[in-house]
């Protein structure tokens, strides 16, 4: 994952700089700018090995807004896709929860399936690609084993047997029988070039059938994916993907703060109960080839009135032990708390971004290590910075600084940093963040 000393392609450099300046995590090029987080990444990659061997994992990544949660999630996402995993990711919102009276849990499932990604299709929408690739690989294997030509009835029978081996393995799981029947339907529609039937089966897999009657009429199955059982189908998909030749399935759900913000206490508790079910399944071996990484703020986790810790069964499982503390966290625990990047790590990141910016716009890098160190010192030295400053804010400031210096060659860094506009903007940003923290705390 180390891309040190490699020249960054201009397309990737442009995406990285634009994304970071806009306050969002780039989807590509992350190894070029990854600093720190070595221990956290190693802990998560240990989980990846367990999943690949048929196990399951569940981790919470906990950090404040802008602390690097989404960056770390995206880094692991890219890594596991390179290792042959299928990845599904979603952000929770008022419309997407784990459970809801208006289908919010099913909405999360639909988002996850819509965002299914593989190494060859990293932007999402990979479900039909995976299904078609599976059938192709089974046919190719049957041809190699039998020596028969496509179209031979005996070859079709051999392929049928291989398809049946997969569907029978899946049918042993909860709701697996119907899932296996639909896989078989998809296979025969593929062989018969029946695109309409393929589309109907895909709709079912995506959770888009609202009525059992409709599914029965069109597909011959008496069941649909619902708000109550969508998680069971993720477990089935994980096993199927493994049988289809992938290493496993990693599910990444961010913005758990939206559960914390649910105003109705009973609805919140139902969501935390669903969270407990998923957590218990992965730790008790009821899920296979499946990993979960969930992003949350400290408040969303620890608030005993509204947060995850308000649900006693989760609090007792997730609370830190007596010995874990800042600087010596247990990274084998279910909760990984993101420590702030140190000024030294931020300096390394700023050097990487300086080189990238200079290469992209074709100029000789002007800022030396001493000047970068002064920038970092100023950022971290502001009032309230120890509590409120985040990597996102520092990076955004720094890229803006690089852009201004490039567009105004007569200016230097020190004059920009000492300008009234810069100081006012920084003090205002700190004040806004402090107010935001207060508002969240008093919700």
Secondary structure, 3 states (H helix, E strand, C coil): CCCCCCCCCHHHHHHHHHHHHCCCCCCCCHHHCCCCCHHHHHHHHHHHHHHHCCCEEEEEEECCCCCCHHHHHHHHHHHHHHCCCEEEEEECECCECCCCCCCHHHHHHHHHHHCCEECCECCCCCHHHHHHHHHHHHHHHHHHHHCCCCCCHHHHHHHHHHHHHHHHHHHCCCCHHHHHHHHHHHHHHHHCCCHHHHHHHHHHHCCCCCCHHHHHHHHCCCCCCCCCCHHHHHHHHHHHHHHCCCCCEEEEEECCHHHHCCCCHHHHHHHHHHHHHHHHHHHHCCCCCEEEEEEECHHHHHCCCCCHHHCHHHHHHHCCCCCCECCECCCCCCEEECCCCCHHHHHHHHHHHHHHHHHHHCCCCCCCHHHHHHHHHHHHCCCCHHHHCCHHHHHHHHHHHHHHHHHCCCCCHHHHHCCHHHHHHHHHHHHHHHHHHHHHHCC
